Every structure is written in C-alpha cells, then in structure tokens.
C-alpha cells in the first residue's frame, strides 16, 4: 500500500494512493485509517514530503564501495549523524545549490519510516517498528564535509533532503535494487544486500541512545558513484518496489555568514 502526504486547497492531508486516486485520511497513517470522504486524483494535488519526522537519522559509509571511494574503511559500528528537518523537500521539488560552499553531491538511499515509538529495540524485533519505505537523496556539500569536524552544516542546507514520493508499507528491506540517475544517466547502481550494517541492526543501534518516534526517518547509506550536482540537472533515485524520487536543481545566491 502507498501512503502520500499532499496539499489541496491550502489544506494538508495524508492519504492512501491506489492507482491515480487518493483516499484522504483524518490523520497520519500510523495514527488512523479513518477516511475523510473525498477522493482527489493524484494530478489534482501537490505532493509533500510523505512524513513529518522529529528526526532524520542517517548512516554514513554503509556500503563498502562507497567507503572505498571516500578513502575510508567500513566503520566497526554504524556511523550515525542527523540531517536537519529544514532540509526536507518534496518529490519534484527543487534542490537549491548555494553559490559559496563548493561541490554539492547527490547520494541516493533507501529510507525507513518508523511507525511506532520505540527504545532499546532488539534486532530480531526491529521490523515490528517499521511503517514503510521511501526514497531519499542525502544531498551533501562535499567540501564543507571535509572541512568541518561534524556533518551538520554539509548535510542540512535547505532542500538537501529530497524524500518521497510516497511511503510503501513493505517492511522487506533486503534484495532491493537502488539506482540513481543524473540527467537520465545511471550514476549509482547497487543492491541493499550490499549494506555493511543491515537495517534491523541500524534500528536497534539508534534506539539504544534515542527514542524513535512515529514518522521518524532513517536514511540507510549510499553506494558508490556519488558525484556533483549543478543548476539545470535532474536527479532521480529509484528503489525497486518503492518508486522514483525526482528532483530538479537550481542555483541560489546566499550569504556565507561568519
């Protein structure tokens, strides 16, 4: 089943997408299945990021080939960092590339959306807390990542977290092909079986130090093939059985600050 979050007539809704028809819900899908009684078409609404997370947790260096291209070894434990929720942008939204931080890269990833509040989750029960899966692009200001002691700034510019277009309520994270295309050319191609740390372990690991809330997002890492974006580019992240996240790129003049 596919769940979308959308705007229509200045109102924001979650809904169940079946074909081209949306059945709006009276609340978030992890809270209710009560329908509102209206049934707009997908073409009649504006899609929003499909969740409103309290936190966006990310896993760095989770594919051996990406670690190698980054000049690093796979970490002994999951390398966890956060992206600011200000960085969220919807399917077919625009990634704004600032004119001062240097190289800005795409990173196609499978993302997990949490469905239940949880803490200290055993690996063997982690799947019980997954609501569904979606596509994510962990856009990164690469030069700042190398310069800073932490990842917050390089990962959290406005629009640096495209996500969507919907959430698929399938908890199976193994064996899914992941592909990123830049202007129609395949630039990343891998499979979720190539992850260094499987998703149940990642969920368990994060829940040891943080309470995971319904709607929270866990981005599970990117394979090799990262590269720069520029104004005019179209970048697509496709996850097998989930969908295609498409975004456009444009430049923006911004003040560097101190």
N, C-alpha and C positions, 0 to 999 in steps of 0.2 A: 504494500500500500504506500502511496505517496502523499506526503503532507507538505503544504505550501503555507507561506505567510504572505499576505498581499494587502494592497491598498485599493479601495474603490470608494469613490465619492467622499474622499477625505477620511474614511474610516479604515481602520486596520483590523484584519481578521486572520485567523488560521483556518485552514480548510483541507478537506480530503480531495485530491485530484484523481479523477477517473476519466481517462481519455482527455477530452478538452473541457470537461465540466468540473466545476469546483463546488463542493458541498461545504459551506462555511460552518465553522464550529463556534460555540459560545465561549470558548477559551482555548488555552494552549492544549495540544493533543495529549500531553501527558497528564492533563487535569480533567478533561471531559471529552465525551463523544457526543454531547448534545448538539444537534444541528439548529441553525438559525432559520431555516426555511427558504433561503434564497439560493439560487443556483447559477452564478455568473459563469461565463465562458473564460477560459484562460486568456484569450485575446482581449478581453474586456477589462482586465485588471493589471495592476503594476506589481510585479513580484518584488518582495523584500527579502533580506536575508532570512532563511527559514527558521531561525531561532534567535532569541534574545538572551545570550549567555551572561551569567555573572562573571565567568572567567573563560578565557581561551587558553588552554594549556597546549603546549607544543613539545614535540620530541625532536631533538636535534641529532644528526648523524645516526639515523636508524637504518640506513641501507649501506652495506659495505662499499658499494661502488661510489656512492656519494661521499662517504668518508675519505675514500682514496683520492677522489678528485679535489677534495678540500685539503689534502695533505695531512689527514688525521687518521688515527686508529679508531675502531669502534670502541665506544666507552664501555667500562665494566658494568655500569648501571645506566639506566635511561637518563639522558641529558634533557632535563625539563626546563622550559622557560615559558614566559607569558607574552602574549600579544595584547595590547590594549583593545577594549571593546570599541573604542573610537575608530579603529581601523576597518571595521566591517563595511562591506559594500556588496550590493546585490548582484545576482546574475544579470549580465548585460549592462551592468553599471560601468563607470569609468574609473580606471586606476590613474590617479593623478601623480605624475612623476615630477618631483621638485627639481629646480634648476641648480641646486647647490651641493647635494650630498654625494654626487658621483654616480657610480654604477648602481642600477636598480635591477634586481633579478626576479624572475618567476621561479616558483617551486611548487609543482603540482603534488597534491597529497590527498589521501583518504582521510576523512574526518569522522569521528564518532560523536554522536549526540547522546548525552546522558538522559535517562528517563526517570530515575528515582534518586532521591537524596541518599548518599551512602558515605561511609567512612570505614577504613580498615577492612577492605573487601578482599577475601581470599581469591586467588587466581581462578580457582575452579568455579567460583560463583560470579565472576565478573560479567559474564554475558547477560545475567539477570538484570543488570543495571543499564544496559544499552537500549536506548529507544530506537535508534536507527543510524543510518549512514548518509553522508553527503560528500560533496567535492569541495576542496579548499585550495586556494593559492596563497602560499606563505610568502608574499612579496617582501623582498629584503633589500635594504640599502647596503650593498655589499661592502663598500669602502668604509662606511661607518661601523659595520660589524667588526671589521678588522681593527678599527681604531679604538673602539670603546671597550671597557672592561666587562660590560654586560650587554645583553641583546635588546634591551627595552627600546632604545631610540631607533635602531636599524630595522626593527620589526613592526613598529607601532605608528608609523605615519598614517594620517587619514587615508582611507581607501586601500591600505596594504593587506587587507584580509578579505578578498572576494570569497564568497561561500554560497553554495546552492547547487542547482536552482531549487531543490526540494530535499526533503528527508525521506529516505526509503526505509521502511520498517523491516529490514532484514538484518539480523544480527550476525550473519556469517561474514567474517572479515578475511578468511583465508582464500587464496587462489583467485583473487580479483586482479585483472589486468589494470594497470594505471598508465595513462598516456597523457602527455602534454604536447600541444601543437602551437606553434608560433607562426601566424600568418599561413596556416594550412600545412606547415611542415612539421613532422614529428620530431621533437627535440628531447623528449623523455619517454622511455618505454620500459616498463618493468612489471613486476607482479608483487602483490602484498606478501606472498610467501618468502620474498627476499628480505623482509624486515629482520633486523638483528634481534629486536625485542618484540614478541608477539603482543597483540593488543590486550589480551587478558592480563598479562604481566604489567603492561603500562598502566591500565586502570587500577590494578592493585597497588602499584608503586605510588601513584599520585595520591590515592586515597589514604595512604599511610601518613601523609602530612597535611592533606587538605580535604575538607568536606566537599564532595562533588554534589552539585545541585541540578535538578531537572533543567534541561536546556543548555547546560554547560557543553563546551566543545573541546575535544581532544584531537589535535592535528598530529598524525602519526608518523611524520617524516617524509622526506622526498628522496627519490632515487637520483642516480647520476644524470647529468645533462643540463644542469642549471645554466642559465645564460641571461644576458641583459635584455631589458625592455626599453622601447623608445616610443615617443609620440607617434601615433598612427598605427601601432601594432594591434593585432587582435590575438589574444591568448586564450586557449581552451584547455581545460583539464577534464579528462574523461575517465571515469571509474566504471569498470564493467559491472553491469547490473544496477548501476546507480543513476548515471546521467552524464550530461556535459555542461560544465560551467564555462560560460563565455564572457569575456570582458574586453573592453576597448581601453586604449592607453592614450593619454594626453599629457602635455607638459603644463606645469603651473609655476608661476613665479612666486617665490615665498621668501620671507626674511629668515636668514640663518640664525639670528639671535646670538647670544653670548655663549 
